[in-house]
């Protein structure tokens, strides 16, 4: 069984990941940038559907852990 410290660490990880994904999505959506670097990935408008899928998955993980 996972202890509370590990659960808190995982929740914080997913919250940060979600924040980074949302920032990338909004930067591309607003036209602030033509491409957005997220870690070793360089995203463009063409990546937005996949990025939205990742956002939804991260939101689901956070929701599950907070429940």
N, C-alpha and C positions, 0 to 999 in steps of 0.2 A: 504494500500500500504506500502511496506517495504521501509524504509529510506536508505540513502547512507551509514550510519554507519553500519547498520545491514548487508547490502549487502557486504560491505568490510570485515566484520567479518566472514561472511559465506565463502567468497572467500578465505580468509586466512586459515580458517579451512580446506577447501578442498585441498588447496595447501599443507598444512602440512600433511594431511592424505595421499595424493598421494606420497609425498616424503617418508613417513614411509613405505608405501606399496612397493614402488620401492626398497628401501633399503633391506627390507626383501626378496623380490624376488631375487635380485642380490646376496645377501649373500648365499641363498640356491643354486642358479644356479652355482655360482663360486665354490661351495664346501667348502667355508670358514667355514661353520658350518653344523652339521647334523640336527639341529633344531634351530628355531629362535623364540624368544619370542616377541610377538607384543601385548602389553597390557596384558590381561589375557589369551591370546591364545598362544599355542605353535605350531608352524608350522613346517612341514617337507616337503621333496620333494613331497610327496603324496598330499600336499595341494596346489601345484603350479598352477594347472589349475584353482582352485577357486580363488587363489590370483591374477592371471592374469585377471580374470573376474572383481574382485574388482578394479584393477588398471584401466581397461578400463572404468568402471562406474565412477570412480573418475576423470579420464581425461575428460570424457564427461561433468560432472558437472562443472569442471573448464572452459572448452571451452564454455559452455553455459553462464556462468556468465561473462566471459570476452567479449562475443560478444556484 
